[in-house]
Amino acid sequence: MPAALAGSLVLAAITGAIRAMTVRVWVEASQALRQGTWITALLWVVSLDAHLGYDFQAEAQRIADGPRQDVGDPGTRAPSW
């Protein structure tokens, strides 16, 4: 699970950095303004798709790996507290 989280954070950093290059930021009347382009919107969709795809693959791998040996089946054991 920590590897999946780390991978998701790396993916977010990369796609965020790419999207940031498509946004214009300026100050007008003491107020910061920003404006994206159609490329920014497209990159948001690509980023969402990449995250969903990554999550799907990570979950598929978790299922393929089978149950963790150190925990057992939570449905058949009493809680440890």
C-alpha positions in Angstrom: 0.0 0.0 0.0 2.7 2.6 0.8 4.2 1.9 -2.7 0.9 2.6 -4.3 0.5 5.8 -2.3 4.0 6.9 -3.3 3.3 6.2 -6.9 0.1 8.2 -6.8 1.9 11.1 -5.3 4.6 11.0 -7.9 2.0 10.9 -10.6 0.2 13.9 -9.1 3.5 15.9 -8.9 4.3 15.1 -12.6 0.9 15.9 -14.0 0.6 19.0 -11.8 3.9 20.3 -13.0 3.0 19.8 -16.6 -0.4 21.5 -16.1 1.3 24.4 -14.3 3.2 25.2 -17.5 -0.1 25.9 -19.3 -1.4 28.4 -16.8 -0.8 32.1 -16.9 -0.6 34.0 -13.6 -0.5 37.8 -13.2 -1.4 40.5 -10.7 -4.0 43.2 -11.6 -5.3 45.8 -9.1 -3.5 44.0 -6.2 -5.2 40.8 -7.0 -3.6 37.6 -8.3 -5.3 36.2 -11.3 -4.8 33.0 -13.3 -6.0 31.7 -16.6 -5.7 28.3 -18.1 -6.1 27.3 -21.8 -7.9 24.5 -23.5 -4.7 22.5 -23.1 -5.0 23.0 -19.3 -8.5 21.5 -19.3 -7.3 18.6 -21.5 -4.5 17.9 -19.1 -6.9 17.9 -16.1 -8.9 15.1 -17.9 -5.7 13.2 -18.8 -4.5 13.6 -15.2 -7.8 12.2 -13.8 -7.7 9.3 -16.3 -4.1 8.6 -15.3 -5.0 8.5 -11.6 -8.0 6.3 -12.1 -6.0 4.0 -14.3 -3.1 3.9 -11.8 -5.5 3.1 -8.9 -7.2 0.4 -10.9 -3.8 -1.2 -11.7 -2.7 -0.9 -8.0 -5.9 -2.6 -6.8 -5.7 -5.3 -9.4 -2.1 -6.0 -8.2 -3.2 -6.1 -4.6 -5.9 -8.6 -5.4 -3.5 -10.7 -7.5 -1.0 -10.8 -4.6 -3.7 -12.4 -2.4 -4.4 -11.8 1.3 -1.6 -10.6 3.5 -0.1 -13.4 5.5 0.4 -11.3 8.7 -3.3 -10.3 9.1 -5.4 -13.3 8.3 -9.0 -13.0 7.1 -10.8 -10.2 9.0 -14.1 -11.8 8.3 -13.4 -14.9 10.3 -11.4 -13.6 13.2 -12.3 -11.6 16.2 -10.8 -8.1 16.4 -7.5 -8.0 18.2 -8.4 -5.2 20.6 
